[in-house]
Amino acid sequence: MKGGYMNKSLTDEWGTPIGLYVGMCKEFDILPELDVCATPTNSKCEKFYDKNIDGLTQEWSCDFFMNPPFSKAKFWIQKAFEEHRKYNVNGMAVLAARTDTKAWHNFILNQANCEVMFVQGRVKYLLPDNSESLNPSTFPTALVIWRKFD
């Protein structure tokens, strides 16, 4: 493929551009306290879980943000849904818009207090050094919000 989109990468861990994150926080009026799957260089919250503290095995008892590794998104989506329900917290996620998957159907689509916004165009995610990728992603992106219940 000539230029245009990200080439196949050795990693599926890409940081969220700060403008996208800030825009989400403003649009949905949520300021997460915990980034559940981050690195020290790309975390969006002061408190975060990284590979050394596996977020999938931790409690998410406060408002959270996640941009999960794309190849393991189904596990993170299920965990986000379950923690949102268990602790009645807000959750924000940046996800590949793979609406045909079981995870989307079971934990996002048609779920009470869940909102989805599709990003127009393709996102240029961040590289491990926190610089912007030269090329946009090969897939569409969705912003998913699980809102706490009143």
C-alpha positions in Angstrom: 0.0 0.0 0.0 1.4 3.4 -0.9 1.4 5.9 2.0 -1.8 7.1 3.5 -2.4 4.9 6.5 -0.3 3.3 9.2 1.6 0.3 8.1 1.2 -3.0 10.0 3.0 -2.4 13.2 4.9 -4.6 15.7 2.7 -3.1 18.4 -1.0 -2.4 18.8 -0.4 0.0 21.7 -0.9 3.5 20.5 -1.4 6.7 22.6 -4.4 8.9 22.5 -3.7 12.4 21.0 -4.2 15.0 23.8 -6.7 17.0 21.7 -8.9 14.0 21.3 -8.8 13.2 25.0 -9.5 16.8 26.0 -12.3 17.0 23.5 -13.9 13.9 25.0 -13.7 15.3 28.5 -15.4 18.5 27.4 -18.0 16.9 25.2 -19.1 14.3 27.7 -18.4 16.5 30.9 -16.2 13.8 32.5 -12.7 14.1 34.0 -11.4 10.6 34.6 -9.2 9.9 37.6 -7.7 6.7 36.3 -6.1 5.6 33.0 -6.5 1.9 33.1 -4.1 0.8 30.3 -1.3 3.4 29.8 2.4 3.9 29.8 4.2 6.4 31.9 4.7 8.5 28.8 1.2 8.4 27.4 -1.1 8.3 30.5 -3.9 10.9 30.5 -4.4 10.7 34.3 -2.2 11.1 37.3 -3.2 7.6 38.4 -2.7 4.8 35.8 -2.2 1.1 35.3 0.5 -0.1 32.9 2.0 -3.5 32.0 3.6 -3.7 35.5 0.1 -3.3 37.1 -2.2 -5.2 34.8 -5.4 -3.1 34.7 -7.5 -6.2 33.8 -6.8 -7.6 37.3 -7.4 -4.3 39.2 -10.5 -2.5 40.5 -11.7 0.5 38.6 -13.7 2.2 41.4 -13.4 5.7 40.1 -14.1 7.4 36.8 -11.8 5.9 34.2 -10.3 6.4 30.7 -9.0 3.7 28.4 -7.4 3.3 25.0 -6.7 -0.4 25.1 -4.3 -2.5 23.0 -6.3 -3.0 19.8 -5.7 -6.8 19.7 -7.0 -7.3 23.2 -9.9 -4.8 23.1 -12.6 -7.4 23.7 -11.2 -8.1 27.2 -10.9 -4.4 28.0 -14.4 -3.6 26.8 -15.9 -6.3 28.9 -13.9 -5.2 32.0 -14.9 -1.6 31.4 -18.6 -2.5 31.2 -18.4 -4.7 34.3 -16.5 -2.1 36.4 -18.8 0.7 35.3 -21.8 -1.4 36.5 -20.1 -2.7 39.7 -18.9 0.6 41.0 -21.4 2.9 39.2 -18.7 5.1 37.7 -18.2 6.9 34.4 -16.0 5.2 31.8 -14.5 6.7 28.7 -12.9 4.7 25.9 -11.2 5.3 22.6 -11.8 2.2 20.5 -11.5 0.8 17.0 -15.1 1.0 15.6 -15.4 -2.7 15.1 -19.2 -2.7 15.7 -19.6 -6.2 14.3 -17.8 -7.9 17.2 -19.4 -9.7 20.1 -17.8 -7.2 22.6 -19.5 -4.3 20.9 -22.9 -6.1 20.9 -22.6 -7.4 24.4 -21.2 -4.5 26.2 -21.7 -1.3 24.2 -24.6 -1.3 21.7 -28.1 -0.9 23.1 -26.7 -0.8 26.7 -28.3 1.5 29.2 -26.3 4.6 29.9 -23.8 3.9 27.1 -23.1 6.5 24.4 -21.1 6.2 21.2 -19.7 8.9 19.0 -17.8 8.1 15.8 -14.8 10.2 14.9 -14.9 11.7 11.5 -11.8 10.7 9.5 -8.9 8.7 10.8 -7.0 9.4 14.0 -3.2 9.8 14.1 -2.4 8.0 17.3 0.7 8.6 19.3 4.0 6.7 19.0 5.7 5.3 22.1 7.8 8.5 22.4 4.5 10.4 22.6 5.0 12.0 19.1 2.2 11.9 16.5 2.3 9.1 14.0 3.0 10.3 10.5 0.1 8.2 9.1 -3.5 7.9 10.3 -4.9 4.6 11.6 -6.2 2.0 9.2 -9.5 1.8 11.0 -12.3 4.2 12.1 -12.3 5.3 15.7 -15.3 5.5 18.2 -15.6 7.2 21.5 -17.6 5.2 24.0 -18.9 6.5 27.3 -20.5 4.4 30.0 -22.3 6.9 32.2 -23.0 6.3 35.9 -26.6 5.7 36.9 -28.4 8.3 39.0 
